């Protein structure tokens, strides 16, 4: 495997929709591939049962051979709301009507870049961030995933750069068994809209989230076992009235992984044991009830992929907020649960699954603890 492939293999394994691409076009210089999946799940949270989309998506990947050993590449990926039109009901003037609340398609990823066997790769756009190399080691089950990896602040982690980073420049390369990723996310949408409790605009106030930066390093101890470390940092700056604001958003984490998980393996041909682990400490990175907290989190995932298609798995998830007398939540707030799952690969491209979340959260506020319910989901994924 050449150096370009080595520099890209980890993010591809962790974040690609599928390694079994449908080749739409190919000539001597250009290729165009289509990948993705369609999926849904029936989710019960101990109170209600709903049918949800299971992160359905379409991805088009472009690649072109250039001069002097360089390769140009581009990717665009759209999320699909497959199970509903997201129509809500609104009553105005005594009349009831449907009101559309979301789009059928939405942007998940979009980036372009150049790669070279020696010089590595440089990509620009909305893409999986460098820190996600660490977080992605356990963000793998279909429904109950990503709770304690610290990557998804403010939605998909695009603003902070820890998840699907917005406006990001990422350089990747490898030297022997060591792979590195360096990231700078230039904010074009970092201004924070400031409003009072009644919805009016706050006067004499401004706040912005500055450009962020991050990095990760991966050491491949063997073909199957990898050790990872990463960080990401940005800053909130401005003033609320006469009060200056200068707060750091930061996460530092470590991780490890053994084996391949079928969902993102080459051709989804993985078998045997997969183990993933990550742990982190963060500052102003966990958003709970509209407030940011420092936190400590960890996740451990184990799965065994049998040749008959069954994949039992267990995930242990832990997140503890740093609370005191000055924070909105006071007293202990620890979310912890076990996820028990069973996936059945009817074929490499059709997978049925069941996942159960068993909650053991420990919170001093009974109302907050009551929000962390046991849950159960069943569903199906169709890959292409």
C-alpha positions in Angstrom: 0.0 0.0 0.0 1.5 3.4 -1.0 1.9 6.3 1.3 -1.1 8.1 0.0 -3.3 5.2 0.9 -1.7 4.9 4.3 -2.3 8.6 5.0 -6.0 8.2 4.1 -6.8 4.7 5.3 -7.9 5.5 8.9 -10.4 8.2 8.1 -11.7 6.1 5.2 -12.2 3.1 7.4 -13.9 5.2 10.2 -16.0 7.6 8.2 -16.7 6.3 4.6 -20.2 5.2 3.9 -19.0 2.0 2.3 -15.9 0.6 0.8 -17.9 -1.4 -1.8 -18.4 1.5 -4.2 -20.6 1.5 -7.3 -18.4 2.7 -10.1 -20.4 5.1 -12.2 -17.6 6.2 -14.6 -14.0 5.5 -15.3 -11.5 6.5 -18.0 -7.7 6.7 -18.1 -7.7 9.8 -15.8 -11.0 10.0 -14.0 -13.2 7.9 -11.8 -16.6 8.6 -10.2 -18.0 6.3 -7.5 -21.3 6.1 -5.7 -21.6 4.8 -2.1 -24.1 5.1 0.7 -26.9 3.4 2.5 -30.6 3.6 3.2 -31.8 2.6 6.6 -34.5 3.1 9.2 -35.2 2.0 12.8 -38.2 1.7 15.1 -37.1 3.3 18.4 -38.8 2.9 21.8 -37.6 5.2 24.6 -39.7 3.6 27.4 -42.5 6.1 26.7 -43.2 6.3 22.9 -42.3 4.4 19.8 -41.3 6.2 16.7 -39.8 5.4 13.3 -36.6 7.3 12.6 -34.2 7.5 9.7 -30.9 5.7 10.4 -28.4 8.2 8.9 -29.3 7.4 5.3 -26.9 9.1 2.9 -25.6 9.3 -0.7 -21.9 10.0 -1.4 -20.3 10.8 -4.8 -16.5 10.4 -4.9 -14.4 11.9 -7.7 -10.8 11.1 -8.5 -8.4 12.4 -11.2 -4.8 11.6 -12.0 -2.7 14.7 -12.3 0.8 15.6 -13.3 4.0 14.7 -11.3 2.4 11.9 -9.3 -0.5 14.0 -7.8 -4.1 12.9 -7.6 -7.0 15.3 -7.3 -10.1 14.1 -5.4 -13.5 15.5 -4.3 -16.4 14.2 -2.3 -19.9 15.3 -1.7 -22.3 13.6 0.6 -25.9 14.3 1.3 -28.0 13.0 4.2 -31.5 11.8 3.3 -34.6 12.0 5.5 -36.0 8.7 4.2 -38.9 8.0 6.6 -40.9 11.3 6.7 -41.3 14.7 5.1 -40.8 16.4 8.5 -44.1 18.1 8.3 -45.4 19.6 11.6 -48.8 20.8 12.5 -49.5 24.5 13.1 -52.7 26.2 14.1 -53.0 29.9 13.1 -56.2 31.9 13.3 -58.1 28.8 14.3 -57.0 27.0 11.2 -54.9 23.8 11.2 -52.3 23.2 8.6 -49.1 21.3 7.9 -45.8 23.2 8.0 -42.5 21.8 6.6 -39.8 21.9 9.3 -36.8 20.3 7.5 -35.4 19.4 4.1 -35.5 16.0 2.4 -31.7 16.4 1.6 -29.1 18.1 3.7 -25.3 18.6 3.4 -23.2 16.1 5.4 -19.8 16.4 3.7 -18.3 18.3 0.8 -14.6 18.7 0.2 -11.8 18.7 -2.5 -8.1 17.9 -2.2 -4.8 16.7 -3.6 -2.8 13.7 -2.6 0.7 12.5 -3.4 2.6 9.3 -2.6 5.3 11.2 -0.7 3.8 14.5 0.3 0.5 13.2 1.7 -2.9 14.8 1.2 -4.4 18.2 1.7 -8.2 18.6 1.6 -10.5 21.6 2.0 -14.2 21.8 3.0 -16.7 20.2 5.3 -15.1 16.9 6.3 -14.5 14.5 9.2 -12.2 16.3 11.6 -8.8 15.2 12.8 -10.1 14.6 16.3 -12.7 12.2 14.9 -9.9 9.7 14.3 -10.0 9.2 18.0 -13.7 9.5 18.6 -14.6 7.2 15.7 -13.2 4.2 17.4 -16.5 3.6 19.2 -19.0 5.7 17.2 -20.0 2.7 15.2 -23.4 1.1 16.3 -26.4 2.2 14.3 -28.6 4.1 16.9 -26.9 4.3 20.3 -23.6 5.8 19.3 -21.6 8.9 19.8 -23.0 9.8 23.3 -19.7 10.2 25.1 -17.0 10.7 22.4 -17.1 14.5 22.7 -17.3 15.1 18.9 -20.9 16.3 18.4 -21.2 19.6 20.2 -23.7 21.9 18.5 -25.1 19.2 16.3 -22.6 17.4 14.0 -19.5 19.0 15.5 -19.1 21.2 12.4 -18.7 24.5 14.3 -16.1 23.2 16.8 -14.3 21.0 14.2 -14.4 17.8 16.2 -17.1 16.0 14.1 -17.9 16.9 10.5 -15.8 20.0 10.6 -17.0 23.1 8.7 -14.6 25.0 6.4 -11.7 22.8 7.4 -8.2 22.5 5.9 -6.7 19.0 6.8 -3.3 17.7 6.0 -2.6 13.9 6.3 0.5 11.9 5.9 2.3 8.8 7.2 5.9 7.9 8.1 6.2 4.2 8.6 3.6 3.1 11.1 2.8 6.6 12.2 0.0 8.6 10.7 -0.7 12.3 11.4 -3.5 14.7 10.7 -3.3 18.5 11.1 -6.4 20.7 10.9 -7.4 24.3 10.7 -11.0 25.2 10.5 -11.6 28.8 9.3 -14.9 30.0 10.6 -17.3 31.7 8.3 -20.4 31.2 10.5 -18.9 31.7 13.9 -20.9 34.8 15.1 -23.3 33.9 17.8 -26.9 35.3 17.6 -27.5 36.8 21.1 -31.1 37.1 22.3 -32.8 37.9 25.6 -35.3 35.6 27.3 -38.2 37.3 25.5 -36.6 36.7 22.1 -35.4 40.2 21.5 -31.8 41.0 20.4 -29.3 41.7 23.2 -28.0 45.2 23.0 -24.3 46.2 23.3 -23.2 42.6 23.0 -21.3 40.4 20.6 -19.9 36.9 20.7 -18.1 34.8 18.2 -16.5 31.3 18.0 -13.1 31.8 16.5 -11.3 29.6 14.0 -10.3 26.3 15.6 -7.4 23.9 15.1 -6.6 20.3 16.0 -4.5 17.3 15.3 -4.3 13.5 15.7 -1.6 10.9 15.6 -2.0 7.2 15.0 0.5 4.5 15.7 -0.1 1.2 13.9 1.6 -1.3 16.4 0.5 -4.2 14.2 -1.8 -4.6 11.1 -4.8 -4.9 13.5 -3.8 -2.9 16.6 -3.6 0.9 16.6 -3.1 3.6 19.3 -4.4 7.1 18.8 -4.3 10.5 20.4 -5.8 13.9 19.4 -6.9 17.3 20.4 -9.1 20.2 19.1 -9.3 23.8 20.3 -11.3 27.0 19.6 -12.3 30.1 21.6 -15.4 32.0 22.4 -14.6 35.7 22.4 -16.6 38.9 22.8 -18.7 40.7 25.4 -22.2 40.5 26.9 -22.9 44.1 27.9 -19.9 45.2 29.9 -18.8 41.6 30.7 -15.9 40.3 28.6 -16.1 36.7 27.4 -13.0 34.7 26.7 -13.7 31.0 27.0 -11.8 28.1 25.5 -13.5 25.1 23.8 -11.1 22.2 24.0 -10.9 18.5 24.0 -7.9 16.1 24.5 -8.3 12.4 24.0 -6.7 9.0 23.5 -8.0 5.9 21.8 -7.2 2.4 20.7 -8.7 -0.1 18.2 -8.1 -3.7 17.3 -9.4 -5.3 14.2 -11.9 -4.0 11.6 -15.6 -3.4 12.1 -17.7 -4.7 9.2 -19.6 -1.4 8.6 -16.5 0.4 7.3 -14.2 -2.4 6.3 -13.1 -3.0 2.7 -16.1 -4.6 1.0 -17.6 -5.0 4.5 -15.6 -8.3 4.7 -14.5 -7.9 8.4 -14.6 -11.0 10.6 -13.7 -11.9 14.2 -13.1 -9.5 17.0 -13.3 -5.7 17.0 -12.4 -3.6 20.1 -12.5 0.2 20.2 -11.8 2.5 23.1 -11.5 6.3 23.6 -11.4 8.6 26.6 -11.2 12.4 26.8 -11.2 15.5 29.0 -12.8 18.7 27.6 -13.5 22.3 28.4 -16.8 24.0 27.5 -17.5 21.2 25.1 -20.6 19.4 26.5 -23.9 21.1 25.8 -26.6 20.2 28.3 -29.9 22.1 28.5 -28.3 25.0 26.6 -25.2 25.4 28.8 -21.6 24.3 28.2 -19.7 22.2 30.7 -16.2 20.8 31.2 -16.4 17.0 31.2 -14.7 13.7 31.3 -15.9 10.9 29.0 -15.0 7.4 27.9 -16.4 4.6 25.7 -15.5 1.0 25.2 -16.9 -1.1 22.4 -16.5 -4.8 21.7 -18.0 -6.8 18.8 -17.5 -10.2 17.3 -18.3 -10.8 13.7 -19.2 -14.5 13.1 -19.0 -16.1 9.7 -22.7 -16.9 9.8 -23.5 -13.2 9.7 -24.3 -12.5 13.4 -22.5 -9.7 15.1 -23.1 -9.4 18.9 -21.7 -6.3 20.5 -21.5 -4.4 23.8 -20.8 -0.7 24.3 -20.1 0.9 27.7 -20.5 4.7 27.7 -19.6 7.2 30.5 -19.8 11.0 30.7 -19.3 13.1 33.8 -19.9 16.8 33.9 -17.7 19.1 36.0 -20.3 20.8 38.1 -20.0 23.1 41.2 -21.9 25.9 42.9 -21.4 28.2 40.0 -22.8 26.0 37.2 -26.5 25.8 36.2 -26.5 22.1 37.1 -25.2 21.6 40.6 -24.4 18.3 42.2 -23.5 15.1 40.5 -24.4 14.6 36.8 -23.0 11.3 35.4 -24.6 9.7 32.3 -23.6 6.0 31.9 -25.2 3.1 30.1 -24.5 -0.2 28.5 -25.7 -0.9 24.9 -26.3 -4.5 24.0 -26.6 -5.1 20.2 -27.1 -7.9 17.7 -26.6 -7.2 14.0 -27.4 -9.8 11.4 -25.6 -9.5 8.0 -28.0 -11.3 5.7 -25.5 -10.3 3.1 -22.7 -7.8 3.0 -25.1 -5.2 1.7 -28.3 -6.0 3.7 -28.1 -5.8 7.5 -30.8 -6.2 10.2 -30.1 -5.0 13.7 -31.4 -4.7 17.3 -29.8 -2.5 19.9 -30.8 -2.0 23.5 -29.7 0.9 25.8 -29.6 0.0 29.5 -29.2 3.2 31.5 -27.3 3.4 34.8 -27.0 7.2 35.1 -26.4 8.8 38.5 -27.6 12.4 38.9 -28.6 14.3 42.0 -31.4 16.0 40.1 -34.2 13.4 39.7 -35.8 15.2 36.8 -32.5 15.2 34.8 -31.9 11.5 35.7 -35.5 10.7 34.5 -34.6 11.9 31.0 -32.0 9.1 30.6 -34.3 6.2 29.9 -33.8 2.7 28.8 -34.3 2.4 25.0 -34.7 -0.2 22.3 -34.4 0.0 18.6 -34.7 -2.5 15.6 -34.1 -1.7 12.0 -32.5 -2.5 8.7 -29.7 -1.0 6.5 -29.4 -1.4 2.8 -25.9 -0.6 1.5 -24.8 0.2 -2.0 
